[in-house]
Amino acid sequence: MMKRQRAAAPATGSKARPPSPEDRRVRRTKQALSDALLVLMRQKGFEAVTVEELITRADVGRSTFYTHYADKEDLLQQGLDRLRQGLEALQRQGRRDMSGQPPRFAFSHELFAHVHAHADVFRLMAGKRSGAIVQRHFQRMLHDLVRAEMRLSPAAAPARPASSEAEAAVGFVAGGLYGLLAWWIDDRLRLSIDQVDELFRRLAVPAARAAAYRSPG
């Protein structure tokens, strides 16, 4: 099994500029709203949460909320985007030595570790009690990660499948990952992170190899 890797901080030629007070205020505001969303989701589910409840709990003004987010769904999506960006960094790390090899799903161990550390949050996204909107956004994130991974270094194949076949392969693997996460969460995380990650790889890598994914065009 591939060892877990973490993305290194990007090197820069000059000293990074310290964040301004305004930058820090924006970050605190966004964090307060994200925290409020998670608390309210635990209490009543995403669908029942209102913007008024979010801004009251986060102690921010309505105009401030709409400066940063179009609606509560945008708040949810931006939170998942931050998670996806961190996992994508692991994918980029794995590109150097994947030529001619099937996908190795470099992001998966970190994803399972993150789920394990925040099980109550992910139970709201992938467990039996998750709502349709939350499921849709979470599944979209998994599809994006799997699609990027399967484009990195496909196994050699004699023929290039049609794009519909390629997308079917992405959907198959991403759907399996979502199902495995939901099962793991509902099973109270009884498998260790390493065990569930190894199980995912055993199931996903042969499927990706069989699909021999090629980007269309």
N, C-alpha and C positions, 0 to 999 in steps of 0.2 A: 504494500500500500504506500502511496506517495506520502512523504512527510508533509505535515502542515507548514505552509509558508505564509509569511505576512509581508505586505507591501512595504518597501522601504520608503522613507521620506524623500521626495525629489531633491536633488542637489541644486543649489542656486549659486550664481556667481557673486552675489552680494548679500549682505545681511538683510533678512526679511524685515519689512516695515512693521512696527508694532501696531496692533489694532487701535483705531481711534475710539474715543468714548462713544461715538455714534455707532460704530461697528459692534461694540460690546453691548450696547442697548438693544440693537436689532437682534443679536444672538440671544440675549436674555428674554426678549419678547417672544421670539420663535420657540425657545425652549419651554417657556411658561405655557404657551398655547399647545405645544405637543404634549406636555405633561397633563394638561387639563383634558385633552382629548382622550388620553389613555385611561385616566381616572373615570371619566364619564362613560367610556366604552365598557369598562368593567362593570359599572353600575347598571347600565340600561341598554347597552348595545349601540353600535354606530348609528343605525337608522333613526333612533329616537333622540339623538343628541342634536341640540340646536346651537346656532352661532351665539345666541344670547347667553346660553349656559356656558359656552366656551369662554367668552370674553369676561363674564362675571367671575368665573373660577380663576382665570388667568390674571384678572385685574388689569385688563387693557381696554382701550376704547374701541368702539365699533369701527371708526375710521382707520385706526391702526391695524385692526385685523384685515380689513379690505385693502390696505396698502400692500400687504404681503401675500394674501390668499384670495382667490376668487370665491371660495366657499369652503365648507368643511371637508369636502371630497378632495379639494386641492391641498389642504393641510395634510390629509392622510397620504396623498400621493407623494408630496414632497418629502415626507418622512421615509417612505419606502425608497424613494430615489436616493436618499443619503446612504441607506443600507446597500442598495444595488451598486452604487459607486465604489464603496469599499470592497465589495466582492469582485467587481470588475478589475480592480487593481491586482487581485490574485490571478485572474485570468491572464492579464498582460505579462505578469512575471513568468508564466508558464509557456509563453510563445517560443522562447529561444530554442528549446529542445524538443519540440513536438512535431517536427517536420516528418511527414509520412506516417504518423502514428494516429490511432483513434483518439478521440477526446478523452481527457483524464479528469475532467470536471474539477479543476483546481479550486473552485469556490466552495465546493460542497462541505468540506470539513468545517470551514469557518461558518457557513450557514447553520449547520447542525449545532455548533458550539454557541452561536448567537441565540438560536432557539432555546437551547438548554438553559442559558443564562437568563432568558426573559420568557420563560414558559407561559406565564400568565398572559403576557401580551400576545404571543403567537397563538395561544388557545383562542383568542378572539379573532384571529385571522384564518386559521386553518383547522380548528377543532370543530366539533359537532355544533357548537353554539354560534359559530361565525355567521355573519349576514352575507347576503348576496353581493352587496357593493364591496365589502371588505375582501371577500373571496376573489372577486374579479380583479381588483388591483393587485392583490398578492400573487395570483396566478399569472398576471401579466408580467410582473417582475421576474418570476421563475422562467417564463417563456423567453424573455429577453436574455437572461443569463445563459440558458441552455442553447439558444440560437447562436449567441456569440461564441460559446465554447465549441459548438459543432462546426463552426466556420473556421476555427483557428487552424486545425490540422486534421483534415479528414483522412481516413484510411484510403489507400489506393483502390480504385475501382475501374473496371473496364469501360463502363458507360456512365454518363452523367444523368442522374435522374431528373425528371421535371421538377420545377419549383414546388408544385403542389405535393409531390412525394417528399421533397425535402422538408416542407412545412409540416407534413403529416408526421415525419420522424421527430421533429422538434416537439410537436404537440404530444406525441407518445411518451417521450422521455420527461418532458416538463409535467405532464399529467401524472406520470408515475411518481415523480418527486413530490408533487403536492399530496398525492395519496399517501405516500410513505410518511411525510411530515405529519399529516392529519392523524394517521394511525399511531405514530410514535407519541404524539402529544396526548391522544386519548388513552393510550396505554400507560400513561404516567411516566414516560421517559425511562422505562425499565431497561432498555438497551442502552449501553454507554454511547457516548459520542462516536468513539472509534468503531464500535460495532455497527451502528446504524449507517455510518458513512461507508464502511466496507460493504454492507448489504446493498446500499444504493449503487455503488460502483460495480458490484457483481451483476446487478440487473441492467444498469444503464450502458456500460461500455460495450457489451455485446450487441445491444440494440443499435447503438451509434455506429459500430463497425459494420453491421449488416446493412444499415441505411446508406453508408458511404456518402455522407452528406457533401454536396457541392453547392456553392453559391450559384444562383442562376445567372446566366449571361457569360 
